[in-house]
Amino acid sequence: MKVLVAVKRVVDYNVKVRIKSDGTGVDVANVKMAMNPFDEIAVEAAVRLKEAGVASEVIAVSCGTAQSQETLRTALAIGADRAILIDSAGELQPLAVAKLLKGVVDQEQPQLVILGKQAIDDDANQTGQMLAALTEMPQATFASNITVADGKAIVAREVDGGMEVLSLTLPAVVTTDLRLNEPRYVTLPNLMKAKKKPLTSTTPEALGVDVQPRLITLKVAEPPKRTAGMRVPDVSALVEKLKTDAKVL
């Protein structure tokens, strides 16, 4: 069974992001970058399937600039067998990424596609669902457990009312939640081995995909700073403050 895993290069989650002075986006100049945490979980899930003898090959794919090769090498160090970079310098919105991934799915014909449920930079939570729609594959989002056997993927996912378990006929698309696993630590020897693993490159034009943005970002701003709390003498004063100051009543 072939497993395809999508990974994204984002600002490291430990870094406090800065907004550009013109409000057009986040300043990523000279900022530490890393693999999206949810995508790390996706790679770990795929590698564990291979270690269990369920999967025969794990392919990591990323969309972005040549710098995304570093992210792919991390996926290879975790345990992926080979990697594909879709080289694109422009802005890639979720629909464009889903179309690019569909192009790779059409070429590679994986039985399972695993993605992080969302990227921590745009928090869109759309690519996995769009990919499932474009490929007409069954999907399970926010997976907290994945079991593959007899041509089906059994996926447990948390919902508002508790736990839901889905049975998907392969091929299928699964997006990962935080509780699925804890990614392994990437050691230096494995990083060195990853340099010898195959990494190929393609372009949106080669895949026949138009990646022009459909959405325009009007403004990016930091959230307002929290103000200090206050003490009130009694319930009546609290209700009055909620009505007049907070305006939530």
Summary of the structure (lengths in Angstrom):
residues: 249
radius of gyration: 21.0
end to end distance: 56.3
largest distance: 70.0
contacts: 763
relative contact order: 0.18
helix: 30%
strand: 29%
